[in-house]
Amino acid sequence: MVDVQACRQTVVRDAARISRSDDEFVLVSLALEGRAQVSQEGREAVLEVGDFAIYDTRRPYRLHFDSAFRQTVVQIPRKSLQQRLCNLEYLTALSMSRDNPLNGLVFDFFTGLAALENRVGETQQVRITEQGLDLLAMALSERVKGQTQRSALLLGIKDHIQSNLTDTTLNLPCVSARFGISTRYLNSLFHDEETSFGR
């Protein structure tokens, strides 16, 4: 857990940087001051004070701050959160507004935990952290319920394509067959995002 305070900037973690790192973390950005944009998997979360979003260090992401800002960033081992959530890849770069009571509780819990750092014993800290992860997973699972089956399918397809980019036989009919859908339906999924399979 770290408190970040800085001026206007853009941070990009691309595929080249990811390939040189063994990091497998989910980062939680808790907006304390300023405004932030978190982009990943074709989604963009705009964070105002009191909002939070998660992003995965194994996937490319972009952070943009248009002015001075302050955030608390929580680093969570990816496995710890994935054990609690089966659809983690669909939950990155979604704005979790504190207007939702559960999201507000998560925000307050983690900012409170940051204030407690080094003031409680190791055993207590582990137990408190586990409770925080459960709370975060509960809030995120509410977002899973709000995701449409169509967008979940498209994200699965994109993940499959990204994982198999070096496969020279990767093409529209193969991907359609892999997901049990027609090529026409697959094209319509990409059309929703104003893009195409080839892009």
TIZADO-661581 format. One line per field, with one value per residue: residue in three letters; x, y, z of N, C-alpha, C, CB in turn. Coordinates in steps of 0.02 Angstrom, whole numbers, plus 50000, padded with zeros to 5 digits. Glycine has a CB too. Layout:
// TIZADO-661581
r: c(ALA,...)
nu: c(X,...)
nv: c(Y,...)
nw: c(Z,...)
cau: c(X,...)
cav: c(Y,...)
caw: c(Z,...)
cu: c(X,...)
cv: c(Y,...)
cw: c(Z,...)
cbu: c(X,...)
cbv: c(Y,...)
cbw: c(Z,...)
***
This chain:
// TIZADO-661581
r: c(MET,VAL,ASP,VAL,GLN,ALA,CYS,ARG,GLN,THR,VAL,VAL,ARG,ASP,ALA,ALA,ARG,ILE,SER,ARG,SER,ASP,ASP,GLU,PHE,VAL,LEU,VAL,SER,LEU,ALA,LEU,GLU,GLY,ARG,ALA,GLN,VAL,SER,GLN,GLU,GLY,ARG,GLU,ALA,VAL,LEU,GLU,VAL,GLY,ASP,PHE,ALA,ILE,TYR,ASP,THR,ARG,ARG,PRO,TYR,ARG,LEU,HIS,PHE,ASP,SER,ALA,PHE,ARG,GLN,THR,VAL,VAL,GLN,ILE,PRO,ARG,LYS,SER,LEU,GLN,GLN,ARG,LEU,CYS,ASN,LEU,GLU,TYR,LEU,THR,ALA,LEU,SER,MET,SER,ARG,ASP,ASN,PRO,LEU,ASN,GLY,LEU,VAL,PHE,ASP,PHE,PHE,THR,GLY,LEU,ALA,ALA,LEU,GLU,ASN,ARG,VAL,GLY,GLU,THR,GLN,GLN,VAL,ARG,ILE,THR,GLU,GLN,GLY,LEU,ASP,LEU,LEU,ALA,MET,ALA,LEU,SER,GLU,ARG,VAL,LYS,GLY,GLN,THR,GLN,ARG,SER,ALA,LEU,LEU,LEU,GLY,ILE,LYS,ASP,HIS,ILE,GLN,SER,ASN,LEU,THR,ASP,THR,THR,LEU,ASN,LEU,PRO,CYS,VAL,SER,ALA,ARG,PHE,GLY,ILE,SER,THR,ARG,TYR,LEU,ASN,SER,LEU,PHE,HIS,ASP,GLU,GLU,THR,SER,PHE,GLY,ARG)
nu: c(50043,50030,50051,50022,50075,50073,50112,50025,50018,50051,50043,50102,50088,50147,50142,50275,50343,50276,50314,50444,50434,50389,50280,50126,50001,49854,49807,49736,49668,49636,49554,49603,49630,49609,49585,49568,49606,49583,49632,49600,49590,49506,49416,49373,49394,49340,49397,49340,49362,49352,49313,49356,49458,49508,49656,49750,49912,49964,49913,49908,49898,49839,49864,49800,49823,49754,49790,49868,49873,49819,49831,49789,49867,49837,49919,49885,49910,49877,49821,49760,49647,49586,49548,49436,49352,49284,49280,49379,49449,49353,49327,49416,49468,49344,49241,49216,49104,49088,48961,48885,48841,48913,49032,49081,49108,49212,49309,49329,49374,49498,49572,49574,49645,49769,49807,49828,49940,50088,50054,49986,49996,50079,50000,49871,49865,49866,49744,49654,49680,49635,49499,49474,49498,49394,49286,49312,49301,49166,49106,49152,49096,48965,48971,48999,48878,48811,48867,48844,48804,48847,48953,49040,49071,49136,49251,49311,49342,49432,49535,49574,49621,49727,49811,49850,49918,50034,50004,49992,49883,49774,49618,49463,49358,49413,49418,49283,49231,49296,49230,49102,49011,48936,49025,48970,48903,49013,49079,48982,48994,49118,49085,49002,49092,49141,49245,49346,49374,49500,49574)
nv: c(49941,50108,50285,50399,50548,50673,50774,50823,50689,50546,50373,50228,50058,49941,49799,49760,49800,49723,49595,49590,49574,49490,49520,49491,49559,49640,49804,49927,50080,50216,50361,50511,50646,50760,50708,50557,50445,50279,50156,50002,49847,49898,49973,50120,50202,50341,50426,50511,50607,50496,50387,50222,50105,49951,49876,49766,49704,49615,49640,49760,49932,50102,50252,50410,50573,50728,50837,50895,50764,50645,50484,50330,50179,50011,49860,49701,49527,49441,49312,49305,49385,49329,49205,49236,49292,49246,49309,49407,49472,49545,49653,49755,49927,49990,50113,50129,50196,50296,50330,50219,50123,50007,50014,50133,50091,50000,50089,50174,50077,50032,50153,50183,50073,50099,50206,50138,50064,49982,50001,49903,49730,49596,49479,49529,49621,49537,49470,49578,49624,49514,49523,49644,49609,49519,49606,49694,49602,49571,49694,49707,49594,49629,49712,49619,49554,49653,49655,49622,49471,49470,49566,49504,49388,49444,49497,49379,49323,49420,49402,49271,49289,49379,49297,49206,49265,49235,49123,49063,49009,49068,49133,49208,49106,49000,49055,49082,48951,48900,48967,48929,49001,49091,49159,49276,49322,49340,49444,49542,49566,49631,49740,49811,49883,49967,49917,49788,49611,49595,49704)
nw: c(50000,49954,49961,49837,49768,49650,49503,49351,49235,49127,49130,49057,49035,48936,48821,48798,48915,49008,48969,49014,49148,49300,49372,49453,49493,49558,49554,49657,49638,49736,49735,49804,49790,49653,49480,49389,49253,49211,49103,49025,48939,48839,48908,49003,49152,49240,49374,49511,49663,49797,49725,49659,49566,49488,49416,49312,49323,49233,49110,48974,49020,49047,49132,49167,49221,49234,49306,49461,49582,49707,49771,49851,49827,49818,49821,49768,49774,49627,49627,49753,49742,49633,49680,49747,49654,49501,49379,49355,49251,49185,49260,49272,49260,49285,49348,49516,49608,49755,49782,49784,49921,49964,49890,49943,50072,50048,49998,50111,50202,50148,50141,50274,50321,50266,50345,50463,50443,50495,50627,50687,50739,50648,50630,50654,50550,50436,50452,50447,50318,50242,50268,50205,50072,50051,50062,49955,49849,49860,49826,49694,49636,49625,49516,49418,49404,49338,49213,49042,48955,48826,48820,48907,48836,48724,48786,48829,48704,48654,48746,48716,48584,48607,48682,48587,48481,48409,48339,48182,48120,48171,48147,48089,48069,48148,48279,48298,48296,48409,48512,48491,48411,48273,48131,48090,48205,48289,48221,48240,48376,48385,48307,48392,48467,48376,48296,48217,48186,48126,48172)
cau: c(50000,50073,50018,50054,50058,50114,50082,49996,50060,50021,50083,50082,50121,50131,50158,50347,50361,50246,50354,50506,50418,50351,50227,50058,49964,49799,49816,49675,49681,49586,49564,49598,49629,49617,49544,49610,49576,49615,49611,49624,49543,49457,49371,49404,49361,49357,49393,49336,49379,49308,49303,49413,49456,49563,49687,49790,49980,49981,49882,49925,49852,49859,49838,49810,49803,49757,49814,49897,49829,49842,49796,49817,49868,49843,49944,49857,49929,49822,49789,49719,49582,49557,49517,49371,49313,49300,49280,49421,49469,49298,49313,49467,49451,49274,49237,49177,49087,49069,48889,48860,48862,48964,49094,49104,49135,49277,49354,49346,49412,49568,49607,49584,49698,49832,49824,49848,50001,50142,50029,49956,50039,50077,49942,49812,49867,49847,49672,49619,49688,49590,49431,49470,49493,49325,49243,49325,49272,49094,49087,49166,49049,48904,48981,48994,48807,48789,48897,48802,48834,48879,49018,49083,49094,49185,49313,49342,49369,49491,49587,49597,49660,49789,49853,49870,49938,50088,49976,49980,49818,49721,49577,49394,49322,49440,49397,49211,49221,49320,49179,49037,48967,48946,49071,48929,48892,49077,49088,48935,49021,49169,49051,48977,49146,49163,49308,49335,49417,49568,49609)
cav: c(50000,50167,50348,50430,50618,50695,50822,50796,50640,50487,50313,50175,49992,49907,49727,49752,49805,49665,49536,49593,49574,49433,49546,49465,49595,49684,49867,49963,50152,50251,50433,50554,50715,50763,50667,50507,50399,50213,50122,49934,49801,49936,50010,50178,50226,50409,50426,50573,50595,50448,50329,50179,50058,49903,49859,49705,49717,49567,49664,49830,49983,50172,50296,50480,50622,50792,50890,50866,50714,50604,50420,50272,50122,49948,49806,49637,49471,49426,49250,49317,49412,49282,49152,49261,49315,49206,49350,49465,49508,49588,49704,49807,49992,50009,50161,50107,50260,50291,50340,50153,50114,49954,50042,50182,50052,49975,50147,50194,50023,50032,50214,50174,50024,50134,50246,50092,50027,49981,50016,49841,49672,49561,49434,49571,49650,49485,49459,49637,49624,49463,49551,49695,49575,49493,49664,49716,49552,49579,49753,49693,49543,49665,49736,49560,49544,49705,49646,49583,49410,49489,49598,49454,49345,49481,49501,49313,49316,49462,49370,49214,49315,49406,49241,49164,49308,49205,49066,49084,48984,49106,49171,49218,49043,48961,49086,49071,48881,48893,48993,48900,49052,49101,49214,49337,49345,49365,49510,49590,49584,49682,49799,49848,49927,50003,49889,49725,49556,49607,49759)
caw: c(50000,49948,49948,49779,49758,49594,49456,49290,49201,49096,49142,49010,49042,48873,48816,48804,48986,49042,48952,49052,49220,49326,49415,49447,49544,49543,49590,49672,49644,49775,49720,49862,49764,49581,49436,49355,49204,49210,49042,49016,48905,48800,48953,49035,49213,49262,49447,49549,49733,49830,49681,49650,49510,49490,49352,49315,49298,49179,49048,48962,49047,49042,49184,49148,49272,49198,49351,49521,49610,49763,49773,49886,49782,49854,49778,49791,49732,49582,49648,49812,49721,49585,49719,49770,49596,49442,49319,49370,49190,49162,49311,49273,49230,49296,49402,49574,49640,49825,49788,49803,49991,49971,49864,49993,50128,50025,49995,50180,50233,50126,50161,50346,50329,50250,50404,50516,50425,50545,50694,50713,50732,50583,50628,50646,50483,50389,50459,50423,50245,50215,50271,50153,50007,50047,50051,49886,49804,49863,49786,49623,49611,49606,49448,49373,49391,49292,49147,48996,48929,48762,48832,48938,48781,48685,48824,48825,48637,48650,48786,48677,48528,48634,48704,48530,48426,48370,48302,48113,48097,48205,48099,48110,48078,48205,48342,48302,48316,48478,48559,48474,48383,48202,48114,48086,48274,48313,48191,48271,48442,48373,48281,48451,48490,48316,48273,48181,48206,48100,48207)
cu: c(50045,50030,50057,50028,50102,50076,50053,50044,50018,50069,50057,50122,50100,50155,50233,50369,50335,50289,50420,50495,50379,50293,50160,50017,49902,49811,49748,49694,49623,49599,49551,49594,49638,49572,49590,49570,49618,49588,49642,49569,49489,49407,49409,49362,49386,49345,49392,49354,49327,49293,49365,49403,49514,49592,49738,49859,50002,49955,49902,49873,49882,49825,49851,49782,49810,49778,49847,49847,49861,49798,49829,49812,49882,49865,49922,49883,49868,49783,49742,49650,49547,49524,49447,49324,49332,49306,49321,49437,49415,49287,49366,49441,49376,49272,49190,49163,49066,48996,48853,48885,48917,49032,49124,49136,49205,49328,49377,49388,49485,49605,49620,49641,49766,49855,49849,49914,50056,50119,49992,50004,50030,50016,49878,49808,49845,49771,49631,49622,49641,49518,49422,49463,49423,49277,49250,49293,49196,49071,49097,49117,48982,48910,48977,48922,48781,48818,48851,48840,48873,48948,49066,49112,49147,49252,49349,49375,49433,49550,49617,49642,49728,49837,49880,49893,49992,50065,49957,49913,49759,49682,49505,49356,49346,49416,49322,49196,49241,49268,49109,48987,48981,48995,49032,48918,48957,49091,49043,48960,49074,49138,49023,49028,49176,49233,49293,49385,49490,49607,49633)
cv: c(50062,50228,50382,50501,50644,50747,50784,50747,50584,50429,50259,50112,49952,49834,49715,49754,49745,49603,49533,49588,49512,49455,49513,49496,49628,49746,49900,50036,50185,50326,50476,50628,50713,50715,50620,50469,50335,50177,50052,49894,49839,49974,50069,50200,50296,50411,50496,50556,50548,50386,50284,50134,50009,49896,49805,49718,49669,49589,49738,49877,50052,50210,50368,50525,50691,50851,50855,50818,50680,50541,50374,50214,50059,49895,49739,49582,49449,49364,49261,49343,49363,49223,49172,49280,49275,49248,49413,49506,49554,49648,49759,49870,50006,50056,50135,50169,50250,50308,50275,50139,50062,49978,50093,50147,50025,50032,50166,50141,50027,50096,50213,50126,50055,50175,50202,50058,50037,49998,49956,49784,49637,49516,49473,49599,49600,49474,49518,49640,49574,49488,49604,49664,49546,49549,49689,49667,49557,49638,49739,49642,49574,49692,49679,49548,49594,49698,49604,49522,49425,49520,49549,49407,49381,49486,49434,49301,49358,49431,49311,49237,49340,49351,49200,49205,49278,49145,49088,49059,49020,49147,49172,49152,49001,48989,49076,49000,48870,48915,48970,48951,49059,49159,49280,49366,49374,49435,49562,49612,49639,49746,49842,49899,49967,49983,49825,49673,49569,49661,49735)
cw: c(50000,49934,49892,49771,49702,49552,49396,49256,49170,49107,49095,49026,48981,48875,48825,48877,49025,49030,48990,49128,49239,49370,49401,49503,49515,49585,49598,49681,49679,49768,49781,49843,49688,49544,49398,49303,49205,49149,49039,48982,48865,48842,48982,49094,49227,49337,49474,49621,49765,49789,49682,49589,49519,49419,49364,49285,49243,49111,49037,48993,49039,49098,49162,49202,49240,49242,49411,49552,49671,49764,49824,49837,49823,49805,49808,49746,49691,49605,49707,49793,49674,49621,49742,49713,49534,49379,49326,49307,49163,49208,49315,49239,49230,49356,49456,49616,49712,49836,49803,49873,50000,49946,49913,50052,50110,50025,50065,50215,50213,50143,50237,50361,50315,50310,50462,50504,50477,50616,50725,50701,50665,50577,50618,50575,50430,50391,50432,50346,50213,50215,50217,50084,49997,50030,49978,49836,49803,49820,49712,49595,49593,49535,49398,49355,49340,49222,49103,48972,48865,48773,48865,48884,48740,48722,48824,48757,48629,48688,48748,48619,48552,48654,48646,48470,48381,48328,48232,48086,48129,48153,48124,48118,48137,48272,48351,48326,48388,48529,48542,48448,48309,48190,48111,48156,48303,48285,48223,48340,48434,48347,48337,48475,48432,48294,48235,48205,48186,48136,48274)
cbu: c(49952,50126,50015,50041,50066,50136,50135,49977,50110,50006,50079,50093,50101,50163,50134,50384,50333,50174,50368,50543,50378,50397,50221,50057,50008,49728,49865,49638,49693,49588,49519,49657,49685,49689,49501,49641,49575,49602,49629,49644,49510,49421,49342,49412,49375,49316,49450,49264,49383,49244,49287,49426,49460,49540,49719,49755,50029,49953,49805,49929,49837,49840,49871,49775,49848,49690,49756,49918,49811,49838,49795,49779,49921,49775,50022,49779,49958,49847,49843,49752,49591,49610,49560,49381,49324,49248,49208,49485,49487,49234,49309,49532,49477,49228,49212,49215,49031,49114,48861,48883,48803,48943,49082,49045,49088,49271,49320,49282,49382,49571,49565,49521,49686,49823,49764,49795,50025,50197,49983,49886,50027,50141,49938,49812,49937,49884,49654,49650,49760,49595,49417,49532,49545,49305,49260,49401,49293,49071,49129,49237,49039,48889,49050,49025,48767,48806,48967,48779,48780,48834,49009,49044,49034,49159,49299,49289,49317,49476,49559,49537,49621,49774,49813,49812,49963,50145,49915,50036,49812,49750,49580,49358,49327,49517,49414,49177,49261,49385,49181,49008,48978,48878,49107,48861,48865,49134,49075,48865,49052,49221,48994,48959,49200,49162,49357,49342,49393,49564,49563)
cbv: c(50000,50157,50393,50388,50660,50636,50874,50854,50610,50498,50290,50197,49956,49944,49699,49807,49870,49653,49534,49656,49637,49386,49622,49386,49648,49650,49914,49935,50184,50229,50454,50543,50759,50750,50711,50459,50432,50173,50163,49902,49756,49890,49965,50236,50178,50465,50386,50607,50662,50481,50352,50136,50094,49834,49922,49647,49714,49499,49657,49843,49969,50202,50282,50495,50616,50806,50938,50922,50661,50642,50387,50257,50131,49929,49809,49639,49412,49415,49198,49367,49480,49257,49134,49321,49391,49152,49369,49442,49458,49547,49671,49783,49996,49945,50230,50050,50294,50336,50371,50097,50096,49891,50076,50225,49994,49944,50206,50207,49955,50021,50277,50150,49964,50180,50287,50039,50049,50029,50076,49827,49623,49520,49393,49627,49677,49419,49446,49702,49609,49398,49582,49738,49518,49459,49720,49721,49481,49588,49814,49668,49488,49722,49770,49497,49549,49772,49613,49625,49356,49538,49660,49413,49325,49552,49523,49259,49338,49532,49347,49173,49372,49451,49196,49120,49374,49184,49035,49060,48909,49152,49139,49262,49002,48961,49162,49084,48835,48933,49069,48866,49121,49116,49201,49321,49288,49317,49507,49560,49522,49656,49777,49800,49887,50078,49876,49736,49490,49624,49820)
cbw: c(50061,49893,50013,49715,49824,49550,49433,49241,49249,49020,49217,48936,49110,48814,48750,48764,49017,49018,48877,49036,49238,49365,49407,49450,49577,49558,49553,49736,49574,49851,49662,49909,49798,49562,49386,49405,49131,49277,48979,49084,48955,48755,49009,48984,49274,49223,49477,49544,49773,49849,49609,49713,49440,49517,49319,49278,49356,49195,49050,48886,49122,48971,49255,49079,49338,49168,49374,49572,49557,49832,49704,49955,49725,49889,49772,49790,49774,49510,49668,49859,49687,49536,49780,49815,49583,49432,49301,49402,49136,49157,49378,49239,49158,49309,49376,49615,49601,49867,49723,49751,50032,49933,49795,50016,50147,49954,49960,50220,50214,50051,50142,50380,50282,50188,50427,50524,50356,50525,50693,50680,50789,50573,50693,50697,50467,50404,50533,50453,50226,50256,50341,50154,50002,50113,50101,49873,49826,49937,49808,49615,49663,49656,49442,49406,49456,49320,49152,48937,48916,48723,48876,48990,48736,48670,48896,48838,48584,48678,48854,48650,48492,48695,48751,48510,48453,48415,48340,48068,48111,48261,48028,48059,48015,48202,48343,48234,48269,48489,48559,48533,48420,48166,48047,48053,48318,48295,48116,48276,48476,48323,48233,48508,48525,48329,48333,48105,48175,48029,48215)
***
